[in-house]
Amino acid sequence: MRVVLKIAVGSDHAGFRLKKKIIAFLKKRGYAVEDEGCFSTRRADYPVYGRSAARAVAARRCRFGILVCGSGTGMSISANKIRGVRAAVARDSRTVRLARAHNNANVLCLGARFTPAPQALRLVRVFLATPFEGGRHARRVKKIE
């Protein structure tokens, strides 16, 4: 029996269009998606949606989260307030890989104003494909928790 990985996805108004592309990308690849909002380009407050998706990850309803706002920073700050969440802002593949491999990041935050859709989809792919290395990094992640 194949287990389907579920991913919480959220955005504010600035990230809405990119979020929709990410959701389509994930579904096409067989992932289950929990869309935490927002649901239009009408002004929306990123902390509401960042926390909602982060809670889905912390509660283990979803294995990972992907959040999108204008810069990625607001979503990261909001998500990191939730115990058990390690959210990382990333704009390049190396940063994403290190966030997963060394920090066991479970939420990826992207900035729609700085990350074109093709690049964002590459970053999502790297995020989901990179395992946590454990070892010396596990001790450090434990200190974060």
Rosetta silent file (secondary structure, phi, psi, omega in degrees, C-alpha in Angstrom):
SEQUENCE: MRVVLKIAVGSDHAGFRLKKKIIAFLKKRGYAVEDEGCFSTRRADYPVYGRSAARAVAARRCRFGILVCGSGTGMSISANKIRGVRAAVARDSRTVRLARAHNNANVLCLGARFTPAPQALRLVRVFLATPFEGGRHARRVKKIE
SCORE:     score description
SCORE:     0.000 S_00000001
   1 L     0.000  130.071 -178.868    0.000    0.000    0.000 S_00000001
   2 L   -86.897  129.046  177.166    1.394    3.401   -1.024 S_00000001
   3 L   -90.536  128.148  179.826    1.338    6.142    1.597 S_00000001
   4 L   -92.092  125.188  178.806    0.467    9.560    0.181 S_00000001
   5 L   -75.379  129.363 -179.723    2.452   12.405    1.664 S_00000001
   6 E  -104.796  135.396 -176.012    0.211   15.282    2.768 S_00000001
   7 E  -126.173  129.508  174.973    1.458   18.862    2.594 S_00000001
   8 E   -85.150  132.446 -179.055   -0.083   21.962    4.186 S_00000001
   9 E  -128.745  137.111  179.079    0.075   24.977    1.896 S_00000001
  10 E  -149.427  159.052  178.242   -0.770   28.564    2.754 S_00000001
  11 E  -156.220  167.631  165.786   -0.319   32.090    1.507 S_00000001
  12 L  -101.358 -170.033 -178.156   -1.383   35.653    1.930 S_00000001
  13 H   -61.770  -36.354 -178.554   -2.698   37.770   -0.949 S_00000001
  14 H   -68.126  -28.813 -178.567    0.819   38.452   -2.296 S_00000001
  15 H  -100.474    0.321 -172.927    1.564   34.743   -2.517 S_00000001
  16 H   -55.854  -49.488 -176.340   -1.852   33.534   -3.663 S_00000001
  17 H   -64.343  -41.434  178.269   -1.037   33.066   -7.371 S_00000001
  18 H   -67.420  -38.796  177.543    2.231   31.261   -6.659 S_00000001
  19 H   -57.732  -43.638 -179.871    0.502   29.107   -4.043 S_00000001
  20 H   -61.067  -39.278  177.875   -2.025   27.952   -6.659 S_00000001
  21 H   -67.301  -38.564  178.518    0.831   26.928   -8.990 S_00000001
  22 H   -65.496  -42.344  178.648    2.547   25.060   -6.170 S_00000001
  23 H   -61.226  -45.181  178.868   -0.676   23.212   -5.313 S_00000001
  24 H   -61.766  -42.323  178.025   -1.149   22.157   -8.950 S_00000001
  25 H   -59.743  -46.824 -178.979    2.499   21.035   -9.089 S_00000001
  26 H   -64.963  -46.458 -178.707    2.120   18.963   -5.906 S_00000001
  27 H   -63.323  -38.377  178.903   -1.154   17.337   -6.938 S_00000001
  28 H   -61.570  -29.005 -179.404    0.252   16.440  -10.355 S_00000001
  29 L   -94.322    7.369  172.934    3.030   14.566   -8.549 S_00000001
  30 L    90.417    8.656  176.591    0.623   12.638   -6.341 S_00000001
  31 L   -81.824  147.554  170.605    0.875   14.591   -3.091 S_00000001
  32 E   -86.920  143.152 -176.293   -2.201   15.284   -1.000 S_00000001
  33 E  -125.605  133.180  171.822   -2.622   18.981   -0.232 S_00000001
  34 E  -108.350  104.494 -178.024   -4.311   20.723    2.677 S_00000001
  35 E   -83.678  111.335 -177.588   -4.940   24.283    1.474 S_00000001
  36 L   -90.570    5.391 -179.537   -4.958   26.537    4.530 S_00000001
  37 L    94.184  178.767   -3.660   -5.787   29.698    2.549 S_00000001
  38 L   -73.125  175.596 -171.028   -5.936   32.446    1.635 S_00000001
  39 L  -121.545   17.450  176.217   -8.318   31.923   -1.257 S_00000001
  40 L  -165.134 -179.012  177.182   -8.038   35.084   -3.355 S_00000001
  41 L   -91.424    6.404  174.583   -5.868   38.109   -4.052 S_00000001
  42 L   -66.729  142.740 -177.869   -7.908   40.212   -1.613 S_00000001
  43 L   -46.310  130.134 -178.149   -5.739   41.623    1.162 S_00000001
  44 L  -143.472  147.162 -177.250   -5.087   38.929    3.762 S_00000001
  45 L   -89.700  117.810 -175.914   -2.915   38.794    6.868 S_00000001
  46 H   -57.418  -33.319 -178.760   -0.074   36.283    6.532 S_00000001
  47 H   -60.252  -33.207 -179.306    0.076   35.320   10.252 S_00000001
  48 H   -61.538  -47.677 -174.900   -3.392   33.749   10.052 S_00000001
  49 H   -81.303  -32.756  175.701   -2.463   31.409    7.195 S_00000001
  50 H   -63.734  -45.516  178.655    1.105   30.812    8.316 S_00000001
  51 H   -65.923  -40.964 -178.668   -0.047   29.670   11.740 S_00000001
  52 H   -60.388  -48.114  178.871   -2.822   27.519   10.312 S_00000001
  53 H   -66.767  -40.047  179.213   -0.471   25.575    8.032 S_00000001
  54 H   -62.706  -38.776  178.187    2.181   25.365   10.762 S_00000001
  55 H   -64.561  -35.757  177.675   -0.367   23.892   13.163 S_00000001
  56 H   -63.725  -36.620  177.694   -1.233   21.223   10.583 S_00000001
  57 H   -72.908  -46.408 -179.340    2.451   20.252   10.469 S_00000001
  58 H   -61.041  -36.092  179.419    2.903   20.413   14.259 S_00000001
  59 L   -80.608   -4.270  179.431   -0.202   18.240   14.760 S_00000001
  60 L    66.718   21.695  169.999    1.224   15.792   12.181 S_00000001
  61 L   -71.327  -29.504  179.240   -1.852   16.030    9.963 S_00000001
  62 L  -128.774  143.313 -179.008    0.665   17.057    7.294 S_00000001
  63 L   -74.796  -39.745 -178.484    4.283   15.962    6.934 S_00000001
  64 E  -135.370  166.156  173.418    5.488   19.300    5.514 S_00000001
  65 E  -130.308  149.365  174.002    4.280   22.835    4.952 S_00000001
  66 E  -132.367  122.113 -176.589    4.880   25.306    2.160 S_00000001
  67 E  -121.779  142.651 -178.413    4.080   28.959    2.800 S_00000001
  68 E  -134.787  125.679  170.225    4.158   31.905    0.423 S_00000001
  69 E  -135.625 -165.828 -177.604    3.977   35.615    1.130 S_00000001
  70 L   -60.413  -48.393 -177.704    5.643   38.620   -0.472 S_00000001
  71 L  -110.596  -19.808 -173.447    9.114   37.962    0.948 S_00000001
  72 L    92.972  -21.419 -175.568    8.726   34.645    2.791 S_00000001
  73 H   -70.269  -46.737 -179.728    9.937   36.285    5.993 S_00000001
  74 H   -59.747  -43.041  177.866    6.563   37.082    7.562 S_00000001
  75 H   -63.512  -41.313  179.925    5.349   33.533    7.005 S_00000001
  76 H   -62.317  -46.279  179.541    8.564   32.148    8.473 S_00000001
  77 H   -61.245  -45.295 -179.753    8.303   34.258   11.606 S_00000001
  78 H   -63.288  -46.719 -177.488    4.634   33.296   12.057 S_00000001
  79 H   -65.487  -38.255 -177.396    5.200   29.585   11.455 S_00000001
  80 L   -70.872   -6.302  174.021    8.200   29.415   13.769 S_00000001
  81 L   -76.831  -15.450 -177.667    6.007   30.529   16.690 S_00000001
  82 L   -90.803  123.344 -179.463    4.366   27.081   16.594 S_00000001
  83 L   -57.742  131.626  179.184    6.150   24.452   18.698 S_00000001
  84 L    94.686   -4.830 -179.888    7.565   21.658   16.554 S_00000001
  85 L  -102.782  136.431  174.640    7.832   23.757   13.408 S_00000001
  86 L  -126.836   92.797 -176.325   11.150   24.606   11.791 S_00000001
  87 E   -96.730  136.368 -178.934   10.360   27.025    8.972 S_00000001
  88 E  -128.105  134.352  172.341   13.058   28.253    6.616 S_00000001
  89 E   -85.470  133.865  179.833   13.008   31.025    4.037 S_00000001
  90 L  -143.053  144.047  177.836   14.855   29.993    0.909 S_00000001
  91 L  -125.954   -3.241  178.765   15.582   31.520   -2.476 S_00000001
  92 L  -144.594  160.599 -174.937   18.055   28.993   -3.897 S_00000001
  93 H   -62.231  -37.034 -178.700   18.463   25.215   -4.037 S_00000001
  94 H   -64.300  -43.286  178.963   21.529   25.106   -1.796 S_00000001
  95 H   -63.389  -42.153  178.318   19.748   26.930    1.020 S_00000001
  96 H   -61.970  -47.248 -179.008   16.741   24.606    0.709 S_00000001
  97 H   -59.398  -45.118  179.846   18.956   21.522    0.717 S_00000001
  98 H   -67.655  -37.469  178.543   20.836   22.680    3.823 S_00000001
  99 H   -60.790  -40.134  178.104   17.619   23.649    5.617 S_00000001
 100 H   -75.922  -50.928 -172.349   16.311   20.109    5.162 S_00000001
 101 H   -68.725  -39.269 -174.833   19.570   18.170    5.561 S_00000001
 102 H  -101.499  -32.366 -175.403   21.036   20.095    8.506 S_00000001
 103 H  -108.362   -2.998 -177.374   18.081   21.786   10.221 S_00000001
 104 L    51.621   41.288  177.756   15.330   19.262    9.487 S_00000001
 105 L   -56.966  134.372  178.291   13.141   22.131    8.270 S_00000001
 106 L  -114.728    0.161  175.151    9.565   20.951    7.940 S_00000001
 107 E  -135.500  128.458  176.693    8.139   24.156    6.467 S_00000001
 108 E  -102.036  128.820  178.745    9.454   25.933    3.371 S_00000001
 109 E  -114.144  129.425 -177.589    8.732   29.658    3.079 S_00000001
 110 E  -122.038  148.385  176.523    8.945   31.391   -0.282 S_00000001
 111 E  -102.300  111.794 -177.208    8.752   35.019   -1.324 S_00000001
 112 L   -64.061  -27.560 -179.723    6.472   35.494   -4.313 S_00000001
 113 L   -78.483  -12.034 -176.020    8.000   38.909   -5.043 S_00000001
 114 L  -121.411   -9.455 -172.327   11.502   37.419   -5.292 S_00000001
 115 L  -126.615  103.678  176.691   10.937   33.881   -6.575 S_00000001
 116 L   -61.354  152.431 -175.630    9.580   33.273  -10.081 S_00000001
 117 H   -52.222  -47.177 -179.187    7.255   30.268  -10.372 S_00000001
 118 H   -59.574  -39.366  178.237    9.715   27.955  -12.206 S_00000001
 119 H   -67.687  -42.948  179.476   12.334   28.579   -9.527 S_00000001
 120 H   -59.617  -41.797  179.961    9.792   28.139   -6.717 S_00000001
 121 H   -66.677  -36.169  174.506    8.734   24.762   -8.123 S_00000001
 122 H   -62.824  -42.435 -179.527   12.387   23.666   -8.286 S_00000001
 123 H   -64.930  -39.354  176.602   12.813   24.692   -4.651 S_00000001
 124 H   -61.995  -44.278  179.725    9.709   22.729   -3.644 S_00000001
 125 H   -60.277  -45.571  179.044   11.073   19.677   -5.473 S_00000001
 126 H   -64.055  -43.602  179.751   14.444   19.962   -3.689 S_00000001
 127 H   -56.706  -47.375 -176.647   12.736   20.499   -0.321 S_00000001
 128 H   -74.691  -23.779 -177.556   10.629   17.364   -0.662 S_00000001
 129 H   -91.018  -14.264 -174.587   13.470   15.233   -2.034 S_00000001
 130 L   -92.172  122.277  177.573   16.106   16.112    0.562 S_00000001
 131 L   -84.975  158.145  172.368   16.281   13.915    3.663 S_00000001
 132 L   -73.599  131.718 -177.929   17.434   15.042    7.097 S_00000001
 133 L   -75.435  -24.641 -177.470   21.004   13.832    7.627 S_00000001
 134 L    68.337 -139.193  178.524   20.652   13.342   11.376 S_00000001
 135 L    56.471 -132.993 -177.581   23.976   12.615   13.080 S_00000001
 136 H   -60.616  -25.356 -179.169   25.605   15.729   14.501 S_00000001
 137 H   -73.519  -30.292 -179.388   22.696   17.790   13.197 S_00000001
 138 H   -61.140  -39.603  179.088   20.136   15.860   15.266 S_00000001
 139 H   -61.749  -40.642 -179.383   21.738   17.093   18.488 S_00000001
 140 H   -70.661  -41.885  178.069   21.422   20.701   17.317 S_00000001
 141 H   -62.823  -38.998  178.197   17.821   20.304   16.159 S_00000001
 142 H   -59.532  -37.152  178.492   17.007   18.778   19.547 S_00000001
 143 H   -67.228  -31.465  176.526   18.343   21.968   21.193 S_00000001
 144 H   -65.711  -42.959 -177.280   15.966   24.035   19.052 S_00000001
 145 L   -68.819    0.000    0.000   13.046   21.917   20.247 S_00000001
